[in-house]
Amino acid sequence: MTLAAIQFPIIDPIIFSIGPVALRWYGLMYLVGFVFAMIIANKAADKSNGLWTRDQVSDLLFYGFLGVILGGRVGYVLFYNFDYFLTDPIYLFKIWTGGMSFHGGLLGVIAAVAIFARKEKKGFLEVGDFVAPLVPLGLGAGRIGNFLNAELWGRETDVPWAMVFPTDSLQLARHPSQLYEFFLEGVVLFFIVYFIGRKAKAPGLASGLILAGYGAFRTFVEFFREPDAHLGFIFSFVSMGQILSMPMIIIGCGLIWWSLKQGSSSNNKSKA
């Protein structure tokens, strides 16, 4: 199996460095995602008939960036390395050792959206719907970063596109699950949220789509992704990623139902 698999090349995670400052592939991918998010958000603001300004977009993206970093780190430590955190609380601040959680980052972004909405006197769901199409851009870029870093690979397989990653001590042929996540969580989810969410007749549709869509795609890909070595399966064949995604699917579906119901009610009133 291993001989027939694609050998993943050894890629230096550092693109270049100047003294103590280094540019890494993972950081570059997040920068690319941030730039695309800013372009699309500014374009949406320009077409909002004054409801959004480019200054507000800059502030919102700054808040969101902080939410991703802080929430992602705290979530990773609490969800995936809590026992280690109890023995070494300073580990929470050792960001250079790696470790970010999407679900923690999501909670951080939700907090950032709430703070921004209150500051700008906008509705929480209004801001959430504005942010929703931007999330897959960061997700997709981050998964490409995972792939280039040869990390978070998938389970053993014999599919024709199986890969052997240099970071795998067992050197098994594995699913390139990072690419599965890039396609589903990045490309497919973006088009779903961007083209369906913007047709909403009431707030909440785009927010619901991003929650339910990511939760469903992440749950699916987890069947191909290797669980974290120190956690394994939480019970039976269920991983931590799937457990954390279940509430997203439930809440997301609830938001979608509520938004469609509100939109239907508004249409009926306008026809009365």
C-alpha positions in Angstrom: 0.0 0.0 0.0 2.7 2.5 1.0 4.7 1.9 -2.2 1.7 2.7 -4.4 0.8 5.8 -2.5 1.8 9.4 -3.4 4.9 10.4 -1.5 4.3 13.9 0.0 7.3 16.1 -0.5 9.2 17.4 2.4 8.3 21.1 2.6 10.0 23.5 5.0 7.2 25.1 7.0 9.3 28.3 7.0 9.3 30.1 3.6 12.1 32.5 4.6 13.4 34.1 7.7 15.2 37.4 8.5 16.9 37.1 11.9 14.3 36.0 14.5 11.4 36.9 12.1 10.1 34.0 10.0 7.3 33.8 7.4 5.6 30.4 7.6 3.3 28.8 5.1 0.6 28.5 7.7 0.8 32.2 8.5 0.9 33.1 4.8 -2.3 31.1 4.1 -4.1 32.9 6.9 -2.9 36.2 5.4 -4.3 35.2 2.0 -7.6 34.3 3.6 -7.7 37.6 5.4 -7.0 39.6 2.2 -9.7 37.8 0.3 -12.1 38.3 3.2 -11.4 42.1 3.2 -11.9 42.3 -0.6 -15.3 40.6 -0.4 -16.4 42.5 2.7 -15.5 45.9 1.2 -17.3 44.9 -2.0 -20.4 44.1 0.1 -20.1 47.3 2.0 -20.0 49.3 -1.2 -23.2 47.7 -2.3 -25.0 48.1 1.0 -26.6 51.5 0.2 -24.9 53.0 3.2 -25.7 50.3 5.7 -22.0 49.4 5.9 -18.8 51.5 5.5 -15.3 50.4 4.8 -14.2 51.7 8.2 -16.7 49.4 9.8 -15.4 46.5 7.8 -11.9 47.3 9.0 -13.0 47.4 12.6 -15.1 44.2 12.2 -12.2 42.3 10.7 -9.9 43.4 13.4 -12.3 42.3 16.1 -12.8 39.0 14.2 -9.1 38.4 13.9 -8.6 38.8 17.6 -11.6 36.5 18.2 -10.1 33.8 16.0 -6.6 34.0 17.6 -7.8 34.2 21.3 -10.7 31.9 20.9 -8.9 29.4 18.8 -6.0 29.1 21.3 -8.3 28.9 24.4 -10.5 26.4 22.6 -7.6 24.2 21.6 -6.2 24.1 25.2 -9.6 23.5 26.8 -11.1 21.1 24.3 -8.0 19.1 23.3 -5.3 19.6 25.9 -7.1 20.3 29.2 -5.2 17.7 31.2 -1.9 19.2 30.0 -3.2 22.7 30.8 -3.9 21.6 34.4 -0.3 20.5 34.9 1.1 23.6 33.1 -1.3 26.6 33.0 1.3 28.7 31.2 0.8 26.4 28.2 -2.2 28.5 27.3 0.1 31.3 26.4 2.7 29.2 24.5 1.2 30.0 21.1 4.5 29.3 19.4 4.1 25.6 20.2 1.1 25.4 17.9 -2.4 24.4 18.5 -5.6 26.2 17.4 -9.2 25.0 17.5 -11.8 26.1 14.9 -14.7 25.6 17.4 -12.8 27.8 19.9 -12.2 30.4 17.2 -15.9 30.3 16.3 -16.8 31.2 19.9 -14.2 34.0 19.8 -15.7 35.3 16.5 -19.3 35.1 18.0 -18.0 37.2 21.0 -16.4 39.7 18.6 -19.6 40.0 16.6 -21.6 40.7 19.7 -19.2 43.4 20.9 -19.1 45.0 17.4 -22.9 44.9 17.0 -23.4 46.6 20.4 -20.7 49.2 19.6 -22.2 50.0 16.2 -25.8 49.6 17.3 -26.5 46.9 14.7 -28.4 43.6 15.1 -26.4 40.6 16.2 -27.7 38.5 13.3 -27.2 41.3 10.9 -23.5 41.4 11.7 -23.4 37.6 11.8 -24.9 37.3 8.3 -22.3 39.9 7.1 -19.4 37.9 8.5 -20.7 34.4 7.5 -19.5 34.4 3.8 -16.0 35.4 5.0 -15.5 32.4 7.3 -15.0 29.8 4.6 -12.2 31.9 3.1 -10.2 31.6 6.3 -11.1 28.0 6.7 -10.1 27.0 3.2 -6.8 28.9 3.5 -6.1 27.3 6.9 -6.6 23.8 5.5 -4.2 24.5 2.7 -1.7 25.6 5.4 -2.4 22.3 7.2 -1.7 20.4 4.0 1.6 22.2 3.3 2.7 21.6 6.9 1.9 17.9 6.4 -0.3 17.9 9.6 -3.8 16.8 10.5 -3.7 14.1 7.9 -6.3 11.4 7.5 -6.7 7.7 8.3 -5.0 4.8 6.6 -6.5 4.0 3.2 -5.8 2.4 -0.1 -7.6 4.9 -2.4 -5.6 5.8 -5.5 -4.8 9.3 -4.2 -3.6 8.2 -0.8 -0.5 10.0 0.5 2.4 9.2 2.8 3.3 12.2 4.9 6.8 12.8 6.1 5.5 13.8 9.5 3.9 10.4 10.0 6.2 8.1 12.0 4.3 5.0 10.8 4.6 6.1 7.1 1.2 4.8 6.2 -0.8 5.6 3.1 -3.5 8.1 4.3 -6.4 10.2 3.2 -5.3 13.7 2.4 -8.2 14.9 4.6 -6.9 18.5 4.7 -7.9 18.7 1.0 -11.3 17.2 1.7 -11.8 19.9 4.3 -10.5 22.7 2.0 -13.0 21.7 -0.7 -16.0 21.2 1.5 -15.5 23.7 4.3 -13.8 26.3 2.1 -15.0 26.1 -1.5 -18.5 24.5 -1.2 -19.5 26.2 2.0 -18.5 29.6 0.6 -20.7 29.2 -2.4 -23.6 28.0 -0.3 -23.4 30.9 2.1 -22.6 33.5 -0.4 -25.2 32.7 -3.0 -28.0 31.4 -0.8 -27.5 33.5 2.3 -27.6 36.8 0.5 -31.1 36.0 -0.8 -32.5 35.9 2.7 -35.8 37.8 3.4 -35.0 37.9 7.2 -31.8 37.9 9.3 -30.2 34.6 10.4 -30.1 32.6 7.2 -26.4 33.1 6.3 -25.5 32.6 10.0 -27.5 29.4 10.1 -26.0 28.1 6.9 -22.4 28.6 8.1 -23.1 26.9 11.4 -25.0 23.9 10.0 -22.9 23.6 6.9 -19.6 23.6 8.7 -20.9 21.3 11.4 -22.1 18.8 8.8 -19.0 18.9 6.6 -16.7 18.6 9.6 -18.7 15.7 11.0 -18.4 13.9 7.6 -14.7 14.5 7.1 -13.9 13.3 10.6 -14.7 9.8 9.3 -11.6 10.1 7.1 -9.4 12.2 9.4 -7.0 10.7 11.9 -8.2 11.5 15.5 -5.7 13.4 17.7 -3.2 10.9 19.0 -3.6 11.9 22.6 -7.4 11.8 22.5 -8.3 9.1 20.0 -12.1 8.5 19.8 -14.1 9.9 22.7 -16.4 7.0 22.6 -17.0 4.2 20.0 -16.2 5.8 16.6 -17.0 9.4 17.5 -14.2 12.0 17.6 -14.0 15.3 19.6 -14.4 17.2 16.3 -17.8 15.5 15.7 -19.0 16.1 19.3 -18.2 19.8 19.0 -19.9 20.0 15.6 -23.2 18.6 16.8 -24.4 21.7 18.6 -23.4 23.8 15.5 -25.7 21.6 13.3 -28.6 21.9 15.7 -28.3 25.6 16.3 -27.6 26.3 12.6 -30.7 24.3 11.5 -32.8 26.2 14.1 -31.6 29.6 12.7 -32.3 28.5 9.1 -35.8 27.4 10.1 -36.4 30.6 12.0 -35.1 32.9 9.3 -37.2 31.2 6.6 -40.3 31.4 8.8 -39.7 35.1 9.4 -39.2 35.7 5.7 -42.4 33.8 4.9 -44.4 35.8 7.5 -43.1 39.1 6.0 -44.1 38.1 2.5 -47.6 37.2 3.7 -48.0 40.5 5.5 -46.9 42.4 2.4 -49.5 40.6 0.3 -52.3 41.3 2.8 
